[in-house]
Amino acid sequence: MPAKVFDIDFDEFAPKVEQALRDEFPKDTIEITQGYKGRVHLLIVSPKFNDMTERQKQDFIWEILKAELEDEVQAVSLALVYGTDELR
């Protein structure tokens, strides 16, 4: 039986996600948009990601999110992560 997808209150949850990331990325670009059933989609651009592999970038972000959001991390369904060098 497939897992049931629950609706998330995006307006309540999105600020928690941003706060979880702002300590690590105080002045970098963090864009949060609403996905399916209120899920959070992230776009983060930071020079901290320069010279990291895609796997390293994803691991870095998900470690932060898991530590800060614990079980609620499941409400984040997409994280696009770029170094500033990638956008030149």
C-alpha positions as CSV (number, residue, x, y, z in Angstrom):
1,M,0.0,0.0,0.0
2,P,1.5,3.4,-1.0
3,A,2.2,5.9,1.8
4,K,-0.4,8.6,2.2
5,V,0.7,12.1,1.3
6,F,-0.4,14.6,3.9
7,D,-1.0,18.2,3.3
8,I,1.5,20.6,4.9
9,D,0.6,24.1,6.1
10,F,3.1,25.9,3.8
11,D,2.6,29.3,5.3
12,E,3.4,27.9,8.8
13,F,6.3,25.6,7.8
14,A,8.2,27.7,5.3
15,P,9.5,30.2,7.9
16,K,10.8,27.3,10.0
17,V,12.8,26.1,7.0
18,E,14.2,29.5,6.3
19,Q,15.2,30.0,9.9
20,A,16.9,26.6,9.9
21,L,19.1,27.7,7.0
22,R,19.7,31.4,7.9
23,D,22.3,30.6,10.6
24,E,24.5,28.9,8.0
25,F,23.6,31.2,5.1
26,P,22.8,34.7,6.6
27,K,23.3,36.7,3.4
28,D,23.0,34.1,0.7
29,T,20.1,33.5,-1.6
30,I,17.4,31.2,-0.2
31,E,14.3,31.0,-2.2
32,I,11.4,29.0,-0.8
33,T,8.4,28.0,-3.0
34,Q,5.4,25.8,-2.5
35,G,5.3,22.4,-4.0
36,Y,2.7,19.6,-4.1
37,K,0.4,19.5,-1.0
38,G,2.3,22.3,0.6
39,R,5.7,20.8,0.4
40,V,8.7,23.1,0.5
41,H,11.0,23.5,-2.5
42,L,14.3,25.3,-1.9
43,L,16.8,27.1,-4.1
44,I,20.0,28.1,-2.4
45,V,22.9,29.9,-3.9
46,S,26.0,30.4,-1.9
47,P,29.8,30.6,-2.4
48,K,30.0,27.9,0.3
49,F,29.1,25.4,-2.4
50,N,31.9,26.4,-4.8
51,D,34.2,23.4,-5.3
52,M,31.7,20.9,-3.8
53,T,30.3,18.0,-5.7
54,E,26.6,17.7,-6.1
55,R,26.5,15.0,-3.5
56,Q,28.5,17.1,-1.0
57,K,26.1,20.0,-1.5
58,Q,23.0,17.9,-1.0
59,D,24.5,16.2,2.1
60,F,25.4,19.5,3.6
61,I,21.9,20.9,3.2
62,W,20.1,17.8,4.3
63,E,22.3,17.5,7.5
64,I,21.3,21.1,8.4
65,L,17.6,20.5,7.7
66,K,17.5,17.2,9.6
67,A,19.3,18.6,12.6
68,E,17.0,21.6,12.8
69,L,13.6,20.2,11.7
70,E,13.9,16.6,12.8
71,D,10.9,14.6,11.6
72,E,9.4,17.7,9.9
73,V,12.2,17.5,7.4
74,Q,9.9,15.3,5.3
75,A,7.9,18.4,4.4
76,V,10.9,19.5,2.3
77,S,10.7,17.8,-1.1
78,L,13.2,19.5,-3.2
79,A,16.5,21.3,-2.7
80,L,18.3,22.9,-5.6
81,V,21.8,24.0,-4.4
82,Y,24.3,26.0,-6.4
83,G,27.7,27.6,-5.8
84,T,28.1,31.1,-7.1
85,D,30.7,29.9,-9.5
86,E,28.1,27.7,-11.3
87,L,26.0,30.7,-12.2
88,R,28.7,32.7,-14.1
